Amino acid sequence: MVKYVKSAPQPLIDWYEAGTIHKGCDFLERLITHAEMERAWPQLSKHSKRNNHAERLFSEIVFIEQESREPVVFLRSEEKEKFLKISEQARKLAAAIAKGPLNKLVFEYFSADTQ
């Protein structure tokens, strides 16, 4: 038997019990059973402007989770620009090292006394 938090919205409990939700079922279970949600639901309901606020919130959570799994696709021009910026930064770093105090061979950082 599943123990629901007291403040969980009844429509979400009904959806869960009906077993008709497949995508996001694990999210739905967490939303209505985890103790941390006991205080969250009353706060969320304060901001609701529609009767189906909880259902819409759940749908948004599932949508966001699904979208976050999609790989980010960049245009070739965006990729090229990104690599050109990295290349320029690498050139600046190499120039700074060549003219600065770090332009030494590794053994120059250790004194002869440490051997």
GROMACS elastic network, one bead per residue, 0.5 to 0.9 nm:
[ bonds ]
;  ai    aj funct       b0    kb
    2    33     6  0.74365   500
    3     6     6  0.89823   500
    3    32     6  0.85225   500
    3    33     6  0.60824   500
    3    34     6  0.88717   500
    4     7     6  0.83486   500
    4     8     6  0.68483   500
    4    13     6  0.78304   500
    4    29     6  0.87773   500
    4    32     6  0.54770   500
    4    34     6  0.76851   500
    4    35     6  0.86064   500
    5     8     6  0.54535   500
    5    31     6  0.87165   500
    5    32     6  0.58611   500
    5    33     6  0.53173   500
    5    34     6  0.68470   500
    5    35     6  0.63684   500
    5    36     6  0.88455   500
    5    37     6  0.70515   500
    5    38     6  0.55901   500
    6     9     6  0.85365   500
    6    32     6  0.86491   500
    6    33     6  0.89967   500
    6    38     6  0.66494   500
    7    10     6  0.86773   500
    7    32     6  0.83077   500
    7    37     6  0.78702   500
    7    38     6  0.56342   500
    7    39     6  0.76457   500
    7    40     6  0.84138   500
    7    41     6  0.58665   500
    7    42     6  0.66072   500
    8    11     6  0.87274   500
    8    12     6  0.73917   500
    8    13     6  0.72403   500
    8    31     6  0.75145   500
    8    32     6  0.52218   500
    8    33     6  0.79037   500
    8    37     6  0.76127   500
    8    38     6  0.71698   500
    8    41     6  0.62601   500
    8    42     6  0.86088   500
    8    54     6  0.89719   500
    9    12     6  0.56075   500
    9    13     6  0.66141   500
    9    14     6  0.88931   500
    9    32     6  0.76767   500
    9    41     6  0.76490   500
    9    54     6  0.65997   500
    9    55     6  0.87297   500
   10    14     6  0.60763   500
   10    15     6  0.86064   500
   11    15     6  0.62136   500
   11    16     6  0.86412   500
   11    52     6  0.83455   500
   11    54     6  0.76723   500
   11    55     6  0.71593   500
   12    15     6  0.50286   500
   12    16     6  0.61867   500
   12    17     6  0.85977   500
   12    28     6  0.72972   500
   12    31     6  0.85837   500
   12    32     6  0.73005   500
   12    54     6  0.70837   500
   12    55     6  0.65820   500
   12    58     6  0.82704   500
   13    16     6  0.50598   500
   13    17     6  0.60971   500
   13    18     6  0.84990   500
   13    28     6  0.84886   500
   13    29     6  0.85706   500
   13    32     6  0.67739   500
   14    17     6  0.51397   500
   14    18     6  0.60033   500
   14    19     6  0.86512   500
   15    18     6  0.51840   500
   15    19     6  0.64387   500
   15    20     6  0.64984   500
   15    21     6  0.65711   500
   15    28     6  0.86558   500
   16    19     6  0.53310   500
   16    20     6  0.72321   500
   16    21     6  0.67340   500
   16    25     6  0.74268   500
   16    28     6  0.69523   500
   16    29     6  0.70638   500
   16    32     6  0.87856   500
   17    20     6  0.81767   500
   18    21     6  0.79072   500
   19    22     6  0.75130   500
   19    25     6  0.84683   500
   20    25     6  0.89433   500
   21    24     6  0.70609   500
   21    25     6  0.57270   500
   21    28     6  0.84201   500
   22    25     6  0.53365   500
   22    26     6  0.86841   500
   23    26     6  0.82163   500
   23    27     6  0.88240   500
   23    62     6  0.71428   500
   23    66     6  0.89800   500
   24    27     6  0.51063   500
   24    28     6  0.61900   500
   24    29     6  0.86649   500
   24    58     6  0.84496   500
   24    59     6  0.85969   500
   24    61     6  0.82514   500
   24    62     6  0.55557   500
   24    63     6  0.89621   500
   24    65     6  0.84754   500
   24    66     6  0.89907   500
   25    29     6  0.61740   500
   25    30     6  0.86686   500
   26    29     6  0.51308   500
   26    30     6  0.63123   500
   26    31     6  0.86633   500
   27    30     6  0.51313   500
   27    31     6  0.61096   500
   27    32     6  0.87646   500
   27    58     6  0.81290   500
   27    61     6  0.81061   500
   27    62     6  0.77108   500
   28    31     6  0.50829   500
   28    32     6  0.64033   500
   28    33     6  0.85648   500
   28    58     6  0.71383   500
   29    32     6  0.54406   500
   29    33     6  0.59027   500
   29    34     6  0.79486   500
   30    33     6  0.52713   500
   30    34     6  0.53019   500
   30    35     6  0.89717   500
   30    37     6  0.82350   500
   31    34     6  0.63422   500
   31    36     6  0.88381   500
   31    37     6  0.63101   500
   31    41     6  0.88511   500
   31    58     6  0.84817   500
   32    35     6  0.85700   500
   32    37     6  0.70497   500
   32    38     6  0.84961   500
   33    36     6  0.86532   500
   33    37     6  0.74616   500
   33    38     6  0.85769   500
   34    37     6  0.56799   500
   34    38     6  0.75293   500
   35    38     6  0.54681   500
   35    39     6  0.82136   500
   36    39     6  0.65406   500
   36    40     6  0.69925   500
   37    41     6  0.60019   500
   37    42     6  0.89390   500
   38    41     6  0.61096   500
   38    42     6  0.76455   500
   39    42     6  0.60418   500
   39    43     6  0.68301   500
   40    43     6  0.52470   500
   40    44     6  0.61221   500
   40    45     6  0.86299   500
   41    44     6  0.50107   500
   41    45     6  0.60422   500
   41    46     6  0.86851   500
   41    54     6  0.87718   500
   42    45     6  0.51083   500
   42    46     6  0.64501   500
   43    46     6  0.53149   500
   43    47     6  0.72390   500
   44    47     6  0.55582   500
   44    48     6  0.67793   500
   44    53     6  0.87505   500
   44    54     6  0.84122   500
   45    48     6  0.50450   500
   45    49     6  0.86006   500
   45    53     6  0.75569   500
   45    54     6  0.79231   500
   46    49     6  0.85554   500
   47    53     6  0.88027   500
   48    51     6  0.75599   500
   48    52     6  0.84420   500
   48    53     6  0.56020   500
   48    54     6  0.82609   500
   49    52     6  0.86936   500
   49    53     6  0.70689   500
   50    53     6  0.54288   500
   51    54     6  0.81789   500
   52    55     6  0.53951   500
   52    56     6  0.62117   500
   52    57     6  0.86021   500
   53    56     6  0.51998   500
   53    57     6  0.60470   500
   53    58     6  0.86281   500
   54    57     6  0.50150   500
   54    58     6  0.61655   500
   54    59     6  0.85888   500
   55    58     6  0.51594   500
   55    59     6  0.61892   500
   55    60     6  0.86481   500
   56    60     6  0.61417   500
   56    61     6  0.86307   500
   57    60     6  0.51128   500
   57    61     6  0.62603   500
   57    62     6  0.87597   500
   58    61     6  0.50812   500
   58    62     6  0.63221   500
   58    63     6  0.86282   500
   59    62     6  0.51957   500
   59    63     6  0.61310   500
   59    64     6  0.86283   500
   60    64     6  0.60304   500
   60    65     6  0.84505   500
   61    64     6  0.52248   500
   61    65     6  0.61220   500
   61    66     6  0.86070   500
   62    65     6  0.51230   500
   62    66     6  0.61414   500
   62    67     6  0.86084   500
   63    66     6  0.51422   500
   63    67     6  0.61258   500
   63    68     6  0.85574   500
   64    67     6  0.50883   500
   64    68     6  0.60336   500
   64    69     6  0.88175   500
   65    68     6  0.51700   500
   65    69     6  0.67253   500
   66    69     6  0.54992   500
   66    70     6  0.71634   500
   67    70     6  0.54023   500
   67    71     6  0.87321   500
   68    71     6  0.78076   500
   68    72     6  0.89523   500
   69    72     6  0.89939   500
   70    73     6  0.88158   500
   74    77     6  0.80315   500
   74    78     6  0.59783   500
   74    79     6  0.62484   500
   75    78     6  0.51268   500
   75    79     6  0.63161   500
   75    80     6  0.86171   500
   76    79     6  0.50111   500
   76    80     6  0.60288   500
   76    81     6  0.85215   500
   77    80     6  0.50454   500
   77    81     6  0.61100   500
   77    82     6  0.85791   500
   78    81     6  0.51225   500
   78    82     6  0.61673   500
   78    83     6  0.87191   500
   79    82     6  0.51249   500
   79    83     6  0.62995   500
   79    84     6  0.86066   500
   80    83     6  0.52441   500
   80    84     6  0.60950   500
   80    85     6  0.86729   500
   81    84     6  0.50657   500
   81    85     6  0.62573   500
   81    86     6  0.87311   500
   82    85     6  0.52793   500
   82    86     6  0.64135   500
   82    87     6  0.86949   500
   83    86     6  0.50063   500
   83    87     6  0.60115   500
   83    88     6  0.85497   500
   84    88     6  0.61464   500
   84    89     6  0.86131   500
   85    88     6  0.51219   500
   85    89     6  0.62117   500
   85    90     6  0.86239   500
   86    89     6  0.50931   500
   86    90     6  0.61558   500
   86    91     6  0.86712   500
   87    90     6  0.50835   500
   87    91     6  0.62671   500
   87    92     6  0.87270   500
   88    91     6  0.50889   500
   88    92     6  0.62752   500
   88    93     6  0.86550   500
   89    92     6  0.50927   500
   89    93     6  0.61625   500
   89    94     6  0.86259   500
   90    93     6  0.50576   500
   90    94     6  0.61278   500
   90    95     6  0.85834   500
   91    94     6  0.51382   500
   91    95     6  0.61630   500
   91    96     6  0.85969   500
   92    95     6  0.51111   500
   92    96     6  0.61154   500
   92    97     6  0.86482   500
   93    96     6  0.50694   500
   93    97     6  0.61989   500
   93    98     6  0.85980   500
   94    97     6  0.51999   500
   94    98     6  0.61417   500
   94    99     6  0.87875   500
   95    98     6  0.51126   500
   95    99     6  0.63836   500
   95   100     6  0.84913   500
   96    99     6  0.54507   500
   96   100     6  0.58889   500
   96   102     6  0.87233   500
   96   103     6  0.89140   500
   97   100     6  0.50611   500
   97   101     6  0.71837   500
   97   102     6  0.55968   500
   97   103     6  0.55485   500
   98   101     6  0.82780   500
   98   102     6  0.74772   500
   98   103     6  0.52630   500
   98   104     6  0.88383   500
   99   102     6  0.81743   500
   99   103     6  0.67802   500
  100   103     6  0.58647   500
  101   104     6  0.72995   500
  102   105     6  0.86134   500
  104   107     6  0.81505   500
  104   108     6  0.61808   500
  104   109     6  0.74983   500
  105   108     6  0.54342   500
  105   109     6  0.74393   500
  106   109     6  0.57818   500
  106   110     6  0.77450   500
  107   110     6  0.55976   500
  107   111     6  0.79973   500
  108   111     6  0.71363   500
  110   113     6  0.81731   500
  110   114     6  0.69675   500
  110   115     6  0.88446   500
  111   114     6  0.59121   500
  111   115     6  0.79739   500
  112   115     6  0.59589   500
